[in-house]
């Protein structure tokens, strides 16, 4: 439609513009350069329209526009994908941060529990060692008391034997030996 309107407008406006004052030749003369230029321009336009150059240019522009639109769509898709990935990585970072905080908290709690257990174990170990030391001391005391008692008995027996031996006659000693042998025989049977 534009083509049909543009051609008559050019034909009607060109003579009025080309015809100036003092022109020696008529406008439609081939000696008038304005007329020759107008005819050349119209032939150029005719060749352009004959070979369908405006529609080819429009097609190229449409292809270019479609390519730009496709690039924009692809860029939007990539941007959305990048935003999705960014959100995913931020979420993962928050999860990792929370997990690391939980691990640190758990490690502190475990360390405190281990310290308390070690303290309790140490107290039990010290109590066992003290008890073992007290038992050894008690056993040593009993051994010492027994040893002192045994020594006291030995000394007393020796002193009694010496005292009896000094004060007793040989006949009395034989009677005591016979009595002791009789006591031993009775206890054995």
C-alpha positions as CSV (number, residue, x, y, z in Angstrom):
1,X,0.0,0.0,0.0
2,X,2.9,2.3,0.8
3,X,4.4,1.6,-2.6
4,X,1.3,2.7,-4.4
5,X,1.0,6.0,-2.4
6,X,4.7,6.8,-2.6
7,X,5.0,6.6,-6.4
8,X,2.3,9.1,-7.3
9,X,3.5,11.5,-4.6
10,X,6.9,11.5,-6.1
11,X,5.6,12.1,-9.7
12,X,3.4,15.0,-8.6
13,X,5.9,16.7,-6.3
14,X,9.0,16.4,-8.5
15,X,8.0,18.7,-11.3
16,X,7.0,21.4,-9.0
17,X,10.3,21.2,-7.1
18,X,12.5,20.9,-10.2
19,X,10.9,23.7,-12.2
20,X,12.6,26.8,-11.0
21,X,12.7,30.3,-12.4
22,X,15.0,31.0,-15.3
23,X,14.9,27.4,-16.6
24,X,15.5,27.4,-20.3
25,X,14.3,23.9,-21.0
26,X,10.9,22.4,-20.2
27,X,10.8,20.1,-17.2
28,X,10.1,17.0,-19.3
29,X,13.1,17.6,-21.5
30,X,16.0,15.2,-21.3
31,X,18.2,18.3,-21.2
32,X,16.8,19.1,-17.8
33,X,19.1,17.4,-15.3
34,X,16.4,17.3,-12.7
35,X,14.1,15.3,-15.0
36,X,16.9,12.9,-15.8
37,X,17.7,12.4,-12.1
38,X,14.0,11.9,-11.4
39,X,13.7,9.2,-14.1
40,X,16.9,7.5,-12.9
41,X,15.6,7.5,-9.3
42,X,12.2,6.1,-10.4
43,X,14.0,3.4,-12.4
44,X,16.1,2.6,-9.4
45,X,12.9,2.4,-7.2
46,X,11.3,0.2,-9.9
47,X,14.3,-2.2,-9.9
48,X,14.2,-2.3,-6.2
49,X,10.5,-3.2,-6.2
50,X,10.8,-5.6,-9.1
51,X,13.4,-7.6,-7.3
52,X,11.4,-7.4,-4.1
53,X,14.2,-5.7,-2.2
54,X,12.0,-4.0,0.4
55,X,10.4,-7.3,1.4
56,X,13.8,-8.9,1.5
57,X,15.0,-6.1,3.7
58,X,11.9,-6.5,5.9
59,X,12.5,-10.2,6.0
60,X,16.1,-9.7,7.0
61,X,15.0,-7.2,9.7
62,X,12.3,-9.6,10.8
63,X,15.0,-12.4,11.0
64,X,17.2,-10.0,12.9
65,X,14.4,-9.1,15.3
66,X,13.5,-12.8,15.8
67,X,17.2,-13.5,16.5
68,X,17.3,-10.7,19.0
69,X,14.1,-11.9,20.5
70,X,15.5,-15.4,20.7
71,X,18.7,-14.1,22.3
72,X,16.6,-12.1,24.8
73,X,14.5,-15.2,25.6
74,X,17.7,-17.2,26.0
75,X,19.2,-14.5,28.2
76,X,16.0,-14.4,30.3
77,X,16.1,-18.2,30.7
78,X,19.8,-18.1,31.6
79,X,19.1,-15.3,34.1
80,X,16.3,-17.4,35.7
81,X,18.5,-20.4,35.8
82,X,21.3,-18.3,37.3
83,X,18.9,-17.0,39.9
84,X,17.7,-20.5,40.7
85,X,21.3,-21.7,41.0
86,X,22.1,-18.7,43.2
87,X,19.1,-19.4,45.5
88,X,20.1,-23.0,45.6
89,X,23.7,-22.2,46.5
90,X,22.6,-19.7,49.1
91,X,20.2,-22.3,50.6
92,X,23.0,-24.8,50.6
93,X,25.3,-22.3,52.3
94,X,22.8,-21.6,55.0
95,X,22.3,-25.4,55.5
96,X,26.1,-25.9,55.7
97,X,26.4,-23.0,58.1
98,X,23.6,-24.4,60.3
99,X,25.1,-27.8,60.1
100,X,28.6,-26.5,61.1
101,X,27.0,-24.7,64.0
102,X,25.3,-27.9,65.1
103,X,28.5,-29.8,64.8
104,X,30.4,-27.2,66.9
105,X,27.6,-27.2,69.5
106,X,27.6,-31.0,69.6
107,X,31.4,-31.1,69.8
108,X,31.4,-28.7,72.7
109,X,28.7,-30.7,74.5
110,X,30.7,-33.9,73.8
111,X,33.9,-32.3,75.1
112,X,32.1,-31.1,78.2
113,X,30.6,-34.6,78.8
114,X,34.0,-36.2,78.2
115,X,35.6,-33.8,80.7
116,X,32.9,-34.6,83.3
117,X,33.4,-38.3,82.6
118,X,37.1,-38.0,82.9
119,X,36.8,-36.1,86.1
120,X,34.4,-38.7,87.5
121,X,36.7,-41.5,86.4
122,X,39.7,-39.7,88.0
123,X,37.8,-39.3,91.2
124,X,36.9,-43.1,91.2
125,X,40.5,-44.0,90.4
126,X,41.7,-41.8,93.2
127,X,39.1,-43.3,95.6
128,X,40.2,-46.9,94.5
129,X,43.8,-46.1,95.1
130,X,43.1,-44.5,98.4
131,X,41.1,-47.5,99.4
132,X,43.9,-49.8,98.2
133,X,46.5,-47.8,100.1
134,X,44.3,-47.9,103.3
135,X,43.8,-51.6,102.8
136,X,47.6,-52.1,102.5
137,X,48.2,-49.9,105.5
138,X,45.6,-51.9,107.5
139,X,47.2,-55.2,106.4
140,X,50.6,-53.9,107.3
141,X,49.3,-52.8,110.7
142,X,47.7,-56.2,111.3
143,X,51.0,-57.9,110.2
144,X,53.0,-55.6,112.5
145,X,50.5,-56.2,115.4
146,X,50.8,-60.0,114.8
147,X,54.5,-59.8,114.5
148,X,54.7,-57.8,117.8
149,X,52.3,-60.2,119.5
150,X,54.2,-63.2,118.2
151,X,57.4,-61.7,119.4
152,X,55.9,-60.8,122.7
153,X,54.6,-64.4,123.0
154,X,58.0,-65.8,122.1
155,X,59.7,-63.5,124.6
156,X,57.1,-64.4,127.2
157,X,57.5,-68.1,126.5
158,X,61.2,-67.8,126.6
159,X,61.1,-65.9,129.9
160,X,58.6,-68.3,131.3
161,X,60.7,-71.3,130.2
162,X,63.8,-69.7,131.8
163,X,61.9,-68.9,134.9
164,X,60.4,-72.3,135.1
165,X,63.7,-73.9,134.4
166,X,65.4,-72.1,137.2
167,X,62.6,-72.7,139.7
168,X,61.6,-76.2,138.8
169,X,63.4,-79.4,139.6
170,X,64.1,-82.1,137.1
171,X,61.3,-84.4,138.4
172,X,58.7,-81.7,138.1
173,X,59.9,-81.0,134.5
174,X,59.4,-84.6,133.6
175,X,55.9,-84.6,135.0
176,X,55.0,-81.5,133.0
177,X,56.5,-83.1,129.8
178,X,54.5,-86.3,130.3
179,X,51.3,-84.2,130.9
180,X,51.8,-82.2,127.8
181,X,52.4,-85.4,125.7
182,X,49.2,-86.8,127.1
183,X,47.3,-83.7,126.2
184,X,48.6,-83.9,122.7
185,X,47.6,-87.5,122.4
186,X,44.1,-86.8,123.5
187,X,43.7,-83.9,121.1
188,X,45.1,-86.0,118.2
189,X,42.7,-88.9,118.8
